[in-house]
Amino acid sequence: MDFHRTNHLVTASDDESIRLYDVQNAVCLKTINSKKYGVDLVCFADNPATVIYSSKNGWDESLRLLSLNDNKYLRYFKGHHDRVVSLSLCPHREYFVSGSLDRTVLLWDQRTEKAQGLLRVQGRPAVSYDDQGMVFAIAFGGYIRMFDARKYEKGPFDIFPVGGDNLEANVVKFSNDGRLMLLTTTDGHVHVLDSFRGTVISTYNVKPVSSDATLEASFSPDGMYVVSGSGDGSVYAWSVRSGKLVLAISCDVHRSSVSPLWAPGSLMFATGSSELSFWIPDLSKLGSFAGMK
């Protein structure tokens, strides 16, 4: 799933479809099928009418720039030789970065089909730009490597160990203010780190997701909370300041993995599993949350 600042949401699902939603009115605006290539990861380009998505057919690992207005491919990005497992767009620019099971991270410009840079890694990579687009992180093998986006070819300017957790990385993300990062791994760990010093602030544990799924987690817009999916069909939220669990809700009666994502600048998050749900606070209890330490 991915939110756009214009109150739109795009989703990719196992039925090989891409759906565009009006978040304000909770209405599905369009459904586009990708039966030939399948669809796995999806995110908005700067324009909410275009998305970049990865394949899930096992024979063509190209990324595609798709117009949602007329269901037309605008560009193919070819370079990976195995499934793309991580995708992040650079805010305010036309660049993006992708990580693949072929143990490469490729840097792209949306305006050209050829990759602009290549970094080799020793494991499954998770990638993310910070909110300013000046720095990107690559997580694998128990470490997060920090790169200057303008001179990434010189290698990482900092490397942070993640508390001895050497299992495969699933997701790495920055908080909106860039001060925090989170990393999820295949054993159900959700780590929160100081993105400047690299120190692990807290680690939360959930039931691991299946081997073909991704453990998703997301910061609230103010960076005060982390919300995470799990392998038991539940979503959990913790206070970053106290490390305490503040919310646990069951989202999937089939107890399959759930993917949560906070809406930017909003007191709402979405969860995707066998159904898509939007969650907002119980305003009668909002005062107690405001006073929570």
Helices and strands as residue ranges (DSSP letters): E 2-4, E 8-13, E 17-22, E 27-33, E 42-44, E 50-54, E 63-67, E 72-77, E 84-89, E 95-100, E 104-109, E 117-120, E 126-129, E 135-140, E 143-148, G 152-154, E 158-161, E 169-174, E 180-185, E 189-194, E 200-205, E 217-219, E 225-228, E 234-239, E 245-250, E 259-262, E 269-272, E 276-279, G 283-285, H 286-290
